[in-house]
């Protein structure tokens, strides 16, 4: 039970194992944190986000972009995995950056990421009605030619439904989070595996369907909406009329530009760094690499194979044309041409089609949960350092959950959902979600570069102390990860269309405004703590205990 | 040797002070771990089997953690705030900075390689949890260290295995828990075998060795004889192919 100071040797032929200190079984298993890292990026962002590329870069080679974007993202995943193994604490990047760089730099960078996550929460809650239920019902109604089901889909896009379902989702999600982390992780895993299972079934349907058969299925399905005998080719013609260029082959510059969207949809496989204080075996480099690099690689491989299969069966031009028409709001189809609809069209069984369509909706749950767990632990860490009131970090003894933080976040989330539902300008801020988070990633990359210099003792004791040609691997990955962040900002500002309705200037101003708000919060906390005789700097002298 | 005794006495005094104060506040608290074993070991047990505990391990009932936490803070122990908040209601850590000691609090259950209902019979004994729980808290460890083995032998040397509690190790209770949980049974089996083979290293005296070997044998027979639950039998079919224990992280 207690600390051992010397290593025990073999006694006779029996191996005596050594435990150095008191044991603790933490809540989150490797499977839980791996699923957590992929929860919000694997299904819905694949359906909705990735094919946004074709509106801006119709000649992008998406497969190449996915492969290169995945390889570049792996540098960031690897960098953060090594940092997390070095300091596996609740608060993740905030802890590394505030202890390695400076308290204020750590807080400002992490505050940007927190705001990014809170904004993203409203996307998920409103998506529940619009992208989730509405698209599933509209596709199901269209496939079954059932106007009642189609009318449900239309109803759900009304503001009242959008807000009401978003609030209901928020209350259930935060309610479960306040009751039990284990139950929340169970729900996360269930919804993840069912929704990814739906994607895998869709891939199998595409694998087992020939191009000729697919065209026949699609024409049969789409005729009532396109009023064309050959709807398949009619879709392509309509896309060309709307501006889609089918000739000229792939463009390298457009492919490079499309890396931005690959990063935006796929780079998030590091979220578990924020909850590493609750992860079993978090000081193991192997486990961190599996949960971040392994999960990210799984997700990229799935995207690559799924895209390949949709190109093969539905045809590259048709697939791109459909997504192009959808993003320019000119699709004649009654439902967005997400992979769910395109695969369900080819599914010969209505049950199979229903599984593909409705399993997709469950991804809303795990995607939203990823933000809930992460942000609650960010606030928890700020509160422990004294930047936010200590009251926030109070944990309910019965449920063992930070109920005050969860309540504050639930209220903020409902406010954001109202904004996203009723205000037309919300989607200006959609672009900021990625930009804010990438500031944190850039700052974390700097921490990785400076760890062996500024925190030599922690680095020497770190399980991540690995060198390549005499240079610490964490520094090599830090430089690479910083380059990925720089590339992201370069692409965002070089191709302003990638920012959606926001402009470059608005984006820069937004980053500055949020950063300044963080500086103000930090300064106010510092003044308050100094007056009470417990300066904030005390908290940053050491890394918080595990 | 004298200084060892002084250290043992000092840590025991500290622990007993906590227990007295807790009793005054009507908080059910008992000792667990090395210190509890030391306090329960009769004088006639070979002193070489005893070790000097470094920390104080406490158990309280589920729902009483907050009160105990308040008491420990009042008594001057420094809480690990972040750890206690994250693990509220299950575990708590406190530090005795002056004496460089750690106070480890288990609330309700004891979850390490296996989960034990450590507080279920908390008030059966005055100072420590019953001997059966003390022994089980050691037998459930997969990565046993030398100090854990020493604790097992100290318990077996000082107490017979039989029915009931008090100064007897309640074999029926251990058998009942093992009959419900195949994983616990498996780890106990492994550690009983380890203990049998390690016995000559710790207890050179042949007569004592024979007594302790008998006690181990008797304990194992009771465990084997207990009727197993259906869940136990189903899990037994899978056997060692799937890991049967948790691997606790090191803290502190």
Interface residues (C-beta under 8 A of the other chain):
Chain A: X1 X2 X3 X4 X8 X11 X12 X14 X16 X17 X18 X19 X20 X21 X22 X23 X24 X25 X26 X90 X277 X278 X280 X281 X282 X283 X380 X384 X393 X394 X395 X396 X397 X398 X399 X400 X402 X544 X545 X546
Chain B: X32 X33 X34 X53 X54 X55 X57 X63 X65 X66 X80 X81 X82 X83 X85 X86 X87 X88 X89 X90 X91 X93 X102 X104 X111 X112 X113 X137 X141 X142 X143 X144 X145 X146 X147 X149 X194 X197 X198 X201 X246 X247 X248 X249 X250 X251 X252
